[in-house]
Amino acid sequence: MGKYILNVPNMSCEHCVMRISKALEEISEENFKINLEEKIVEIETNNLEKVKEKLSEIDYPISEVKEL
């Protein structure tokens, strides 16, 4: 399982945080923290591509990925 920091520049409010949380839970991701101030999602996942696709699908594309 990899740990990543995902930059999500389109995230701007608590509604965005709720939408991202719901989308990640829909694809069975549980180990994540969303930091609205820094516009990042810290996530532990086995399927980074699925996460990236899901966030793009709901109009929150990832601009950068850092592996921890």
Rosetta constraint file for C-alpha pairs under 8 A:
AtomPair CA 1 CA 44 HARMONIC 6.46 0.50
AtomPair CA 1 CA 45 HARMONIC 5.47 0.50
AtomPair CA 1 CA 46 HARMONIC 4.81 0.50
AtomPair CA 2 CA 44 HARMONIC 5.54 0.50
AtomPair CA 2 CA 45 HARMONIC 5.54 0.50
AtomPair CA 2 CA 46 HARMONIC 6.18 0.50
AtomPair CA 2 CA 67 HARMONIC 7.38 0.50
AtomPair CA 2 CA 68 HARMONIC 7.64 0.50
AtomPair CA 3 CA 42 HARMONIC 7.35 0.50
AtomPair CA 3 CA 43 HARMONIC 5.72 0.50
AtomPair CA 3 CA 44 HARMONIC 4.32 0.50
AtomPair CA 3 CA 45 HARMONIC 6.53 0.50
AtomPair CA 3 CA 67 HARMONIC 5.99 0.50
AtomPair CA 3 CA 68 HARMONIC 5.28 0.50
AtomPair CA 4 CA 42 HARMONIC 5.75 0.50
AtomPair CA 4 CA 43 HARMONIC 5.39 0.50
AtomPair CA 4 CA 44 HARMONIC 6.36 0.50
AtomPair CA 4 CA 65 HARMONIC 6.60 0.50
AtomPair CA 4 CA 66 HARMONIC 5.52 0.50
AtomPair CA 4 CA 67 HARMONIC 4.51 0.50
AtomPair CA 4 CA 68 HARMONIC 5.48 0.50
AtomPair CA 5 CA 40 HARMONIC 6.46 0.50
AtomPair CA 5 CA 41 HARMONIC 5.73 0.50
AtomPair CA 5 CA 42 HARMONIC 4.54 0.50
AtomPair CA 5 CA 43 HARMONIC 6.48 0.50
AtomPair CA 5 CA 65 HARMONIC 5.76 0.50
AtomPair CA 5 CA 66 HARMONIC 5.08 0.50
AtomPair CA 5 CA 67 HARMONIC 6.46 0.50
AtomPair CA 5 CA 68 HARMONIC 7.23 0.50
AtomPair CA 6 CA 40 HARMONIC 5.40 0.50
AtomPair CA 6 CA 41 HARMONIC 5.09 0.50
AtomPair CA 6 CA 42 HARMONIC 6.34 0.50
AtomPair CA 6 CA 43 HARMONIC 7.77 0.50
AtomPair CA 6 CA 62 HARMONIC 6.22 0.50
AtomPair CA 6 CA 63 HARMONIC 7.51 0.50
AtomPair CA 6 CA 64 HARMONIC 5.91 0.50
AtomPair CA 6 CA 65 HARMONIC 4.74 0.50
AtomPair CA 6 CA 66 HARMONIC 6.57 0.50
AtomPair CA 7 CA 39 HARMONIC 6.05 0.50
AtomPair CA 7 CA 40 HARMONIC 4.61 0.50
AtomPair CA 7 CA 41 HARMONIC 6.66 0.50
AtomPair CA 7 CA 62 HARMONIC 5.53 0.50
AtomPair CA 7 CA 63 HARMONIC 5.52 0.50
AtomPair CA 7 CA 64 HARMONIC 5.16 0.50
AtomPair CA 7 CA 65 HARMONIC 6.48 0.50
AtomPair CA 8 CA 39 HARMONIC 5.41 0.50
AtomPair CA 8 CA 40 HARMONIC 5.59 0.50
AtomPair CA 8 CA 41 HARMONIC 7.26 0.50
AtomPair CA 8 CA 60 HARMONIC 6.25 0.50
AtomPair CA 8 CA 61 HARMONIC 6.31 0.50
AtomPair CA 8 CA 62 HARMONIC 4.90 0.50
AtomPair CA 8 CA 63 HARMONIC 6.15 0.50
AtomPair CA 8 CA 64 HARMONIC 7.80 0.50
AtomPair CA 9 CA 39 HARMONIC 5.87 0.50
AtomPair CA 9 CA 40 HARMONIC 7.94 0.50
AtomPair CA 9 CA 60 HARMONIC 7.61 0.50
AtomPair CA 9 CA 61 HARMONIC 7.82 0.50
AtomPair CA 9 CA 62 HARMONIC 7.30 0.50
AtomPair CA 9 CA 63 HARMONIC 6.87 0.50
AtomPair CA 10 CA 39 HARMONIC 7.86 0.50
AtomPair CA 10 CA 59 HARMONIC 7.84 0.50
AtomPair CA 10 CA 60 HARMONIC 5.73 0.50
AtomPair CA 10 CA 61 HARMONIC 7.49 0.50
AtomPair CA 11 CA 16 HARMONIC 5.54 0.50
AtomPair CA 11 CA 17 HARMONIC 7.14 0.50
AtomPair CA 11 CA 36 HARMONIC 6.78 0.50
AtomPair CA 11 CA 39 HARMONIC 5.88 0.50
AtomPair CA 11 CA 60 HARMONIC 6.98 0.50
AtomPair CA 12 CA 16 HARMONIC 6.40 0.50
AtomPair CA 12 CA 36 HARMONIC 6.87 0.50
AtomPair CA 12 CA 39 HARMONIC 7.55 0.50
AtomPair CA 13 CA 17 HARMONIC 6.67 0.50
AtomPair CA 13 CA 36 HARMONIC 6.98 0.50
AtomPair CA 14 CA 18 HARMONIC 6.25 0.50
AtomPair CA 14 CA 36 HARMONIC 7.57 0.50
AtomPair CA 15 CA 19 HARMONIC 6.25 0.50
AtomPair CA 16 CA 20 HARMONIC 6.13 0.50
AtomPair CA 17 CA 21 HARMONIC 6.05 0.50
AtomPair CA 17 CA 34 HARMONIC 6.85 0.50
AtomPair CA 17 CA 36 HARMONIC 7.00 0.50
AtomPair CA 18 CA 22 HARMONIC 6.08 0.50
AtomPair CA 19 CA 23 HARMONIC 6.11 0.50
AtomPair CA 20 CA 24 HARMONIC 6.15 0.50
AtomPair CA 20 CA 55 HARMONIC 6.97 0.50
AtomPair CA 20 CA 60 HARMONIC 7.87 0.50
AtomPair CA 21 CA 25 HARMONIC 6.16 0.50
AtomPair CA 21 CA 34 HARMONIC 7.96 0.50
AtomPair CA 22 CA 26 HARMONIC 6.15 0.50
AtomPair CA 23 CA 27 HARMONIC 6.76 0.50
AtomPair CA 23 CA 54 HARMONIC 6.82 0.50
AtomPair CA 23 CA 55 HARMONIC 7.21 0.50
AtomPair CA 23 CA 58 HARMONIC 7.87 0.50
AtomPair CA 24 CA 28 HARMONIC 6.53 0.50
AtomPair CA 24 CA 29 HARMONIC 5.23 0.50
AtomPair CA 24 CA 30 HARMONIC 7.42 0.50
AtomPair CA 24 CA 51 HARMONIC 7.03 0.50
AtomPair CA 24 CA 54 HARMONIC 7.50 0.50
AtomPair CA 24 CA 55 HARMONIC 7.99 0.50
AtomPair CA 25 CA 29 HARMONIC 5.13 0.50
AtomPair CA 25 CA 30 HARMONIC 6.29 0.50
AtomPair CA 27 CA 51 HARMONIC 7.83 0.50
AtomPair CA 29 CA 45 HARMONIC 7.07 0.50
AtomPair CA 31 CA 43 HARMONIC 5.79 0.50
AtomPair CA 31 CA 44 HARMONIC 5.42 0.50
AtomPair CA 31 CA 45 HARMONIC 7.35 0.50
AtomPair CA 32 CA 41 HARMONIC 6.74 0.50
AtomPair CA 32 CA 42 HARMONIC 5.41 0.50
AtomPair CA 32 CA 43 HARMONIC 4.19 0.50
AtomPair CA 32 CA 44 HARMONIC 6.35 0.50
AtomPair CA 33 CA 41 HARMONIC 5.74 0.50
AtomPair CA 33 CA 42 HARMONIC 5.15 0.50
AtomPair CA 33 CA 43 HARMONIC 6.52 0.50
AtomPair CA 34 CA 39 HARMONIC 7.71 0.50
AtomPair CA 34 CA 40 HARMONIC 6.07 0.50
AtomPair CA 34 CA 41 HARMONIC 4.51 0.50
AtomPair CA 34 CA 42 HARMONIC 6.37 0.50
AtomPair CA 35 CA 39 HARMONIC 5.78 0.50
AtomPair CA 35 CA 40 HARMONIC 5.32 0.50
AtomPair CA 35 CA 41 HARMONIC 6.20 0.50
AtomPair CA 35 CA 42 HARMONIC 7.98 0.50
AtomPair CA 36 CA 40 HARMONIC 6.66 0.50
AtomPair CA 47 CA 51 HARMONIC 6.60 0.50
AtomPair CA 48 CA 52 HARMONIC 6.19 0.50
AtomPair CA 49 CA 53 HARMONIC 6.10 0.50
AtomPair CA 50 CA 54 HARMONIC 6.10 0.50
AtomPair CA 51 CA 55 HARMONIC 6.26 0.50
AtomPair CA 52 CA 56 HARMONIC 6.19 0.50
AtomPair CA 52 CA 61 HARMONIC 7.01 0.50
AtomPair CA 52 CA 62 HARMONIC 6.55 0.50
AtomPair CA 53 CA 57 HARMONIC 6.07 0.50
AtomPair CA 54 CA 58 HARMONIC 6.62 0.50
AtomPair CA 55 CA 59 HARMONIC 6.41 0.50
AtomPair CA 55 CA 60 HARMONIC 4.99 0.50
AtomPair CA 55 CA 61 HARMONIC 5.66 0.50
AtomPair CA 55 CA 62 HARMONIC 7.34 0.50
AtomPair CA 56 CA 60 HARMONIC 5.10 0.50
AtomPair CA 56 CA 61 HARMONIC 4.26 0.50
AtomPair CA 56 CA 62 HARMONIC 7.24 0.50
AtomPair CA 57 CA 61 HARMONIC 7.89 0.50
